[in-house]
Amino acid sequence: MDKKRRDLTDYLDYLSDIKKFSPNTIKAYKQDIDQFMIFFNFEYQNLSRDKIRDFLSNLYLTTTNRSTVSRKIYAIRSFFQYLIQQGRSEKNPMDLISIPKADKKLPEILTEDEMVRFLDELPGESLSEIRNKALIELFYASGLRLSELTNLKRENINFNERLLRVLGKGNKERIVPFNRKAGEILKKYIALSDTEFKQSSEYIFLNYRGEKISERGIEKIVKKVFKKISDSGKNVYPHLFRHSFATHLLQRGVDLRVIQELLGHSNLSTTEKYTTLNYSDLLKSYNKFHPRSESDPAEE
């Protein structure tokens, strides 16, 4: 068993050192492969297709989420591919298993009116309120991922050009602009933060102890602030600002490839989920442009 445990340890080191996967992704891979190993009592070499099907049947009994099952199959398949490359396995038992297509969910967003109203109503008196306002403004202004926001450093910000230098997934760097309002509140927050903590931190957003704020800390802030201001009943979470950022730009005519670059997506297909129109947009366009519609374009 020690040797088989070492297979997994070596693979996780490979994901961290060579593939540069995030700690959260590596943790998920470990859990998925552990589950697979334990199911087969660590006898995972030379598995038949029937045995793999037994494992998959067990997966479907414990979860109805096809995305979760797909992730587990992909993690296990990648693990065996690594073993083959290292000469530790002769075949990949997952090769004959198809990955179920995940249910496509449209990203939840705030409308432009909801977002503007929310940002305008954010309180900005105390240091914590100004910090909250600054991070939410910057979230929506830049479309950053939550991890990118928490790891943002002073050296990454160019206030004169209003640009952010962001290190995204896979250590891929990109340049993202931000707007004047976000820049103004950000400057104000940094100045007050320096006065409060008597020293400058390399990170922008800090907790009450003057340390880099955690992703969980921002999640709590977003939910608490939105609940206090809005009665819309929407489930608000940090990534919603990124979804709203992309959707609003697309609705205003920004090219999809520009949005792809701003978001840091490797594949355009990831960005294309924002292209789905809602029914009101669809109906408006149909009535305006279809030759046989009742709407007269001259009246629009």
C-alpha positions in Angstrom: 0.0 0.0 0.0 2.9 2.3 0.7 4.0 2.2 -2.9 0.5 2.9 -4.1 0.2 5.8 -1.7 3.5 7.1 -3.2 2.0 7.0 -6.6 -0.6 9.5 -5.5 1.9 11.6 -3.6 4.2 11.8 -6.6 1.2 12.7 -8.8 0.1 15.5 -6.5 3.7 16.9 -6.4 3.6 16.8 -10.2 0.4 18.8 -10.3 1.9 21.4 -7.9 5.4 21.7 -9.2 5.0 21.1 -13.0 1.4 21.8 -13.8 1.2 24.7 -11.3 -2.3 23.8 -10.2 -3.9 25.7 -7.4 -4.0 24.2 -3.9 -7.8 23.9 -4.0 -7.6 22.0 -7.3 -4.9 19.7 -6.0 -7.0 19.0 -2.9 -10.0 18.1 -5.0 -7.9 15.8 -7.2 -6.6 14.1 -4.0 -10.1 13.5 -2.6 -11.3 12.1 -5.9 -8.4 9.7 -6.4 -8.5 8.7 -2.7 -12.1 7.7 -3.1 -11.3 5.6 -6.1 -8.4 3.9 -4.4 -10.4 3.1 -1.2 -13.2 1.7 -3.3 -10.8 -0.9 -4.8 -8.9 -1.4 -1.5 -5.8 0.1 -3.3 -5.8 -2.7 -5.9 -6.3 -0.3 -8.8 -4.1 -1.9 -11.4 -5.5 -4.0 -14.2 -9.2 -3.2 -13.4 -11.8 -4.5 -15.8 -14.5 -2.3 -17.3 -17.1 -4.0 -15.2 -15.3 -3.1 -12.0 -15.0 0.5 -13.2 -18.8 0.5 -13.9 -19.3 -0.7 -10.3 -17.4 2.3 -9.1 -19.3 4.7 -11.4 -22.6 3.2 -10.2 -21.6 4.0 -6.6 -20.7 7.5 -7.6 -24.2 8.1 -9.1 -25.8 6.7 -6.0 -23.9 9.2 -3.8 -24.4 12.3 -6.1 -26.8 13.3 -8.8 -24.5 16.1 -9.9 -23.1 15.2 -13.3 -20.4 17.9 -13.0 -19.1 16.2 -9.9 -19.0 12.8 -11.6 -17.2 14.3 -14.6 -14.6 15.9 -12.4 -13.9 12.7 -10.6 -13.5 10.7 -13.9 -11.2 13.3 -15.3 -9.1 13.4 -12.2 -8.7 9.6 -12.1 -8.0 9.4 -15.9 -5.3 12.0 -15.5 -3.8 10.1 -12.6 -3.5 6.9 -14.7 -2.1 8.9 -17.6 0.7 10.1 -15.3 1.4 6.5 -14.1 1.7 5.4 -17.7 4.1 8.2 -18.5 6.2 7.2 -15.5 6.2 3.5 -16.5 4.2 2.5 -13.5 1.1 1.3 -15.3 0.5 -0.3 -18.7 -3.0 1.0 -19.5 -5.6 3.5 -18.4 -8.8 1.8 -17.2 -10.7 5.0 -17.6 -10.1 5.3 -21.4 -13.2 3.4 -22.2 -15.4 5.5 -19.9 -17.1 8.5 -21.4 -17.4 11.7 -19.3 -21.0 12.7 -18.8 -21.9 16.1 -20.2 -22.5 18.6 -17.4 -25.8 20.4 -17.1 -25.2 23.9 -18.5 -26.2 26.6 -16.1 -26.4 30.2 -17.1 -24.3 32.4 -14.8 -26.5 34.3 -12.3 -26.0 38.1 -12.5 -27.2 41.4 -11.2 -28.7 43.7 -13.8 -27.0 46.9 -14.6 -29.6 48.9 -12.6 -29.2 46.5 -9.6 -25.5 46.7 -9.7 -25.3 50.5 -10.0 -27.9 50.9 -7.2 -26.0 48.4 -5.0 -22.6 50.2 -5.5 -24.1 53.7 -5.0 -25.7 52.6 -1.7 -22.6 51.0 -0.2 -21.7 52.8 3.0 -18.3 54.4 3.2 -17.6 56.0 6.6 -15.4 53.6 8.7 -12.2 52.0 7.5 -13.9 48.6 7.1 -16.8 50.2 5.1 -14.4 51.9 2.8 -12.4 48.7 2.3 -15.6 46.8 1.5 -16.7 49.5 -1.0 -13.2 49.5 -2.6 -13.0 45.8 -3.1 -16.6 45.5 -4.4 -16.1 48.4 -6.8 -12.8 46.9 -8.0 -14.5 43.4 -8.4 -17.1 44.8 -10.7 -14.7 47.2 -12.5 -12.2 44.5 -13.4 -13.9 41.1 -13.4 -11.2 39.6 -11.3 -11.4 36.1 -9.8 -11.7 36.0 -6.0 -8.2 34.6 -5.6 -6.8 37.3 -7.9 -8.4 40.0 -5.8 -7.1 38.6 -2.5 -3.6 38.3 -3.9 -3.5 41.8 -5.5 -0.4 43.7 -4.4 0.4 47.4 -4.5 3.0 46.8 -7.2 0.3 45.4 -9.4 -1.6 48.7 -9.6 -0.9 51.6 -12.0 -3.2 54.4 -10.9 -2.0 56.8 -13.6 -3.1 54.4 -16.4 -5.8 52.8 -14.3 -4.4 49.3 -15.0 -4.0 46.1 -13.0 -1.3 43.5 -13.6 -2.9 40.2 -12.6 -1.4 36.8 -12.2 -4.2 34.4 -13.0 -4.5 30.6 -13.4 -1.4 28.8 -14.4 0.7 31.8 -13.5 -0.6 33.5 -16.7 -0.2 37.3 -16.5 -2.7 39.7 -18.0 -3.4 43.5 -17.9 -6.9 44.6 -16.8 -8.2 48.2 -16.7 -10.4 49.6 -14.0 -12.6 52.7 -13.9 -12.2 56.1 -12.2 -14.7 55.5 -9.4 -12.9 52.3 -8.4 -9.6 54.1 -8.5 -10.7 56.9 -6.3 -12.2 54.7 -3.5 -9.2 52.4 -3.8 -6.7 55.3 -3.2 -8.8 56.5 -0.3 -8.8 53.0 1.3 -5.0 52.5 0.9 -4.3 55.9 2.6 -6.6 55.2 5.5 -5.2 51.6 5.8 -1.6 52.9 6.0 -2.6 55.3 8.8 -4.5 52.7 10.7 -1.9 50.0 10.7 1.1 52.3 10.8 2.9 50.5 8.0 2.3 49.5 4.4 1.5 45.9 3.5 2.4 44.6 0.1 -1.2 43.3 -0.3 -4.0 45.7 -1.0 -7.0 44.3 0.9 -6.4 43.6 4.6 -8.5 42.2 7.5 -8.9 44.0 10.9 -5.4 42.7 12.0 -3.7 44.3 9.1 -3.1 40.9 7.4 -4.0 39.9 3.8 -7.8 39.2 3.8 -8.9 35.6 3.0 -11.2 34.5 0.3 -13.6 33.3 2.9 -13.5 36.8 4.5 -14.5 38.5 1.3 -17.3 36.0 0.8 -18.7 36.9 4.2 -18.4 40.6 3.5 -20.2 40.4 0.2 -23.1 38.4 1.6 -23.4 40.6 4.7 -23.3 43.9 2.8 -25.7 42.9 0.1 -28.2 41.5 2.6 -28.1 44.8 4.5 -28.7 46.9 1.4 -30.9 44.8 -0.9 -34.2 43.0 -0.5 -34.0 41.3 -4.0 -33.6 37.9 -2.4 -30.8 37.0 -4.8 -28.0 34.7 -3.7 -25.0 37.1 -3.9 -21.5 35.7 -3.9 -18.1 37.2 -5.1 -18.0 35.4 -8.5 -21.4 37.1 -9.3 -19.6 40.4 -9.8 -17.3 38.7 -12.4 -20.3 37.2 -14.2 -22.1 40.6 -14.2 -19.0 42.4 -15.4 -18.7 40.1 -18.4 -22.4 40.0 -19.2 -22.8 43.8 -19.1 -19.8 44.4 -21.4 -21.2 41.9 -23.8 -24.7 43.5 -23.8 -23.0 46.8 -24.6 -21.3 45.4 -27.6 -17.8 44.5 -26.5 -16.2 41.8 -28.7 -16.2 38.3 -27.1 -12.5 37.9 -27.6 -11.8 41.2 -25.7 -13.9 39.8 -22.8 -12.0 36.5 -23.0 -8.8 38.5 -22.5 -10.1 40.6 -19.7 -11.4 37.5 -17.8 -8.2 35.5 -18.4 -10.0 32.5 -20.1 -7.7 30.2 -22.0 -10.5 29.0 -24.3 -13.1 31.2 -26.0 -15.7 28.4 -25.3 -15.5 29.3 -21.6 -16.4 32.9 -22.3 -19.3 31.9 -24.7 -21.6 31.1 -21.8 -22.2 34.9 -21.5 -23.6 35.1 -25.0 -27.1 33.6 -24.2 -29.7 36.4 -24.5 -32.6 36.6 -22.1 -36.1 36.4 -23.5 -36.8 40.1 -23.4 -33.7 40.8 -25.5 -34.7 38.1 -27.9 -38.2 39.4 -28.3 -37.1 43.0 -28.7 -34.6 42.1 -31.4 -37.2 39.9 -33.2 -39.9 42.6 -33.2 -37.4 45.2 -34.3 -35.8 43.4 -37.2 -38.0 40.6 -38.6 -39.6 41.7 -41.9 -43.0 40.3 -40.9 -43.1 41.4 -37.3 -45.8 43.9 -36.2 -43.2 46.3 -34.9 -42.1 49.0 -37.3 -38.4 49.7 -37.2 -39.1 53.4 -37.9 -40.9 53.6 -34.6 -38.0 52.2 -32.5 
